Amino acid sequence: MTHQEHLENKERSGLAVKKAIGTVSKIQTMIDEDRYCPEIVQQIDAAIGLLNSAKKTLVRGHLNHCLIDNIKKDEANAVDELIKIFDLK
């Protein structure tokens, strides 16, 4: 993965997070307005989907761009980092 592709991945992730923030704000408004619960749940699922998409894009970029250098520098720390990322405690 080139440095440019890495930056584009981060940009895509940032856009997904911004959309998720807007969706979460909408969710709070819907709750405050006592909107129909299934509509609120649908928006919650949308926010979760956006955040999952951002996470996958960032992890994929990390694996393709940063991981090799991290392993060369400090293999144990790189492994610990992956365990934390994938919540494999």
N, C-alpha and C positions, 0 to 999 in steps of 0.2 A: 504494500500500500504506500502510495506516495504521500509526501507531506500535504500536498494540496487535497488529496482524497480524505486524509485525516481531518483537515480543517472543514471540509464539506460535510463530513459525518457529524462533527461537533455543531455545525450550523443547523443541520437537519434536526439534531437532538434538541438544540435550543428552541427551534421553532415549535417542536412538539410540546416542549415544556411550557412555552408561552400559551399555546392553545389549551393545555391542561389547566393552567392558572385561570384562564378565562372561563373554562367550563366549571371549575370549582367555585368560582365567584357566582356563576349562574346557579349552581346547586344551592348555595347559601340563600340566594334570593328566592328560589323555588320553595325552600323549606320555610323561609320567613313568610311567604305568601300562602302557605298551607296548600301547595299544589298536590296533585294526585301522586301518590307514592310510586307507582310504577314509572311515571315520567321522571321522577327524581332518581330512581334506581338506574334508569337508562342513562342518565347524564353521568352518574357515578361510574358506571361501566365504561362510558366514553372517556372519562378522565383517566381511569386505570389503564385503558388501552393506549392512550397517548403516552402515558408515563412508561408503560412496558415497552412501547416502540422506541422511545428515547433511550431507555436502558439497554435494549438489545443493540441499537446502533452504536452506542458508546462502548459496550463490551466488545462487539465485533471489531471496532476500530482499535481498541486497546490490544486485543489479541493479535491483530494484523500489524500494528504499528509500534507499540511500546513494549510488548512482552519479551521479545527476543533481547532487546537491550537490557531490560530489567533482570532477566535470567543471567546474562553475562556479568552484570554488576554484582548481583546478590541473589543467588538462586533460592535460598531459603526464604528470603523476604518476598520474592516474586511468587513463590508457591503460597505463602501465607496470604498474600494479597488476593490471589485467585480464590482461595478458600473463603475469604471474607466476601468477595464479590458474589460468589455463588451460594453464600450462606450455608456452607458445609461444615460448620463448627464441629 
